[in-house]
């Protein structure tokens, strides 16, 4: 696919001669338009395979759920319960018949509709997707069925510690901040939601002035723009504004949330604290440092916990970023009997960031790794549509891509010291441990103020 | 699998085909784009040039998997996959990963019942280094006893985290053990826990000599490379590795199953019953295979598929349903999996599943359903071919399981020939009670549901 080209390729030099100084990769040409009703449209042509990928981002997400946790997710899911003249069965059959993939869901900050389909089905697909966004029927029977199923699935989700630990971690760190609640909600709140709640959420937030549509694939941008205008230009602008989000709380003491799963054969745990916002100017440098700590196979954490000690199948670290801040965590799992051994080794390894720091050779290796693994992240139309959606939602601009290589290259050992001091949480670490509480309770108290909850309790509160 | 680290997910079972009707796929890959050669030692190499991103990959497919094991060394194929990263002559312990990552490359590996696959993803200027790294571990692996011990811990953790987090894995292991009493598909790829603890240095060394011979491999390289460079490097690095005698063939044929078999697994934290139904079917590439693949899609791919529509939407007896039809060298299983909705008994769900399955045998499928799944295969083909990794994995899979990668491109015509009568015929042939194994996972102990009238004052009967 013609996404990223090395600057040596003549085609790129002819089209975009200035890129030679900008670094190794550049975002392919795309155009952004804002329709009169405020709808943002972003188009990028990609012609290798006869497919089109569409990504719609609607601001709000779960952070505007209010008292009904899970409402945004239910609303997004319900877009496919009937739209325009088609009922749910007809939508399902239509998409399957032409091999289209359509999915919708909610994250903390925005709702998303995604579609992937063959170019030849464009005439069929665009009007239907337009109806899903603008004229969902929210069929009452289909909603009732889905609601029952979702309540059950939220309980089933608790059967896998890995599937739920991040939700507990958000709750432990963020308390009642809008980013704290799990976007999928919990069984009790989902059970309370009514069709009217969904209609209300849709009316309030599914508005063109609050929406970005990104389309990438095998089409002509001029033609696509006309088609989108025909479908969306008479959509009423609306005036809902997503409320500003306050800063994320900073923990003032070390805490341990022990989630009891009585038949667990292993302990699954996260250790972490505050992270950074998506738009943080130092994000590229932090990505390189995190690669060294826990972002690749030879990272310190994986090397110590897995390769040297054989305590786990894998250990890693991750920054999870949102518009107004983020979380940082170390994550791994180990058999119940080695829980403390693994936590201690993870902490000791993490401490190397400050005690020993990063040397030239390791930094050079991580830079090469991050640069080498960058192009395949944006290889397909679907990946590019996702990138454009993020770029325009958070407003960070294409310099993230175009300056990526230069920013990686510019990182020095001295600069890593500053980034480590400024960003990696060192004090008041927060622990979530899911495992057999009776076997580990006494031992894990040492890491901070202990709170315990059963994994079977509703939701992720404690 | 070596690691849960890399973000690239490889579907272990790829079902690919095209309907051959697309005239828009001008830039799409054709069989002529793939160039091949075979080294004197028997190693076959397939090359696909694709200059869309400045990256390439190398996929090494070894014809060894858990089917080549015997009791006492179950799981050794997978364990061996891990040991391939633990040091060889030129690149000692840890140096394979360190060297690759410092050059911007990443890797992973996976083992199935049939094959072991090593995957390297790298910036294209690191191509020769990949050859050097791979050649060294193929020709000169050094199996360090200390590394064997720590890797045992890693694999034990991989096994237990799979069972902790995946109900599917938990049942699958039991169903295989019952459905196969003679053939080595009887045990899981990860192996029995006691075997993981017991295999010896000699076992591991023998395995390498026997199966990691160049004549037992197919290598695929796709991406920003030139065929002539690949050929020269393959001859230089892989050419000198001596061929070995053909490994001993797997001769065991599973005796015909004469009646239904049932297994039950208790896991206290399960919130509703999970069921697997497994029917013996022939191997990939056999006469009935493509009809089975299409039948699989008709039954379970997409929301309009028979099982999803009937069990989830109409009857609401399941919260999830899916199937698994793995490509295999020997006759394997066609698996159906469902999770019960709240208050739905095992018996109700099982009967609902069997009713839908038997309906195909009794009444056949419609032309519309068959057209739908053929259409989907075409679009999915383009999705797979949108990345260099999808290309490499698919080409290699076809070469191994269908004997010739060009069948990837003729598959469309072969699918076109399948009729509703073919679908009904294969359903009748394989979806029979006597050919079925049923697995149930539930929270309670497996007990008799017969009430024995107790005799007053006599206490328990035994």
Interface residues (C-beta under 8 A of the other chain):
Chain A: X1 X2 X3 X4 X5 X6 X9 X24 X47 X48 X49 X50 X51 X88 X89 X92 X93 X95 X96 X97 X98 X99 X100 X116 X117 X118 X119 X120 X145 X148 X149 X151 X152 X153 X155 X156 X158 X159 X160 X161 X162 X163 X218 X261 X262 X263 X264 X265 X266 X268 X296 X297 X298 X302 X303 X306 X307 X308 X309 X310 X311 X312 X313 X314 X316 X333 X334 X335 X364 X365 X368 X369 X371 X372 X373 X375 X376 X379 X380 X381 X455 X456
Chain B: X3 X4 X5 X6 X8 X22 X24 X25 X27 X28 X51 X52 X53 X54 X55 X94 X97 X98 X101 X102 X103 X104 X105 X106 X107 X121 X122 X123 X126 X149 X150 X151 X152 X153 X154 X155 X156 X157 X158 X160 X161 X163 X164 X165 X166 X167 X267 X268 X269 X270 X271 X272 X301 X302 X303 X304 X305 X309 X312 X313 X316 X319 X320 X339 X341 X342 X368 X371 X372 X375 X376 X377 X378 X379 X380 X382 X383 X385 X386 X387 X388 X389
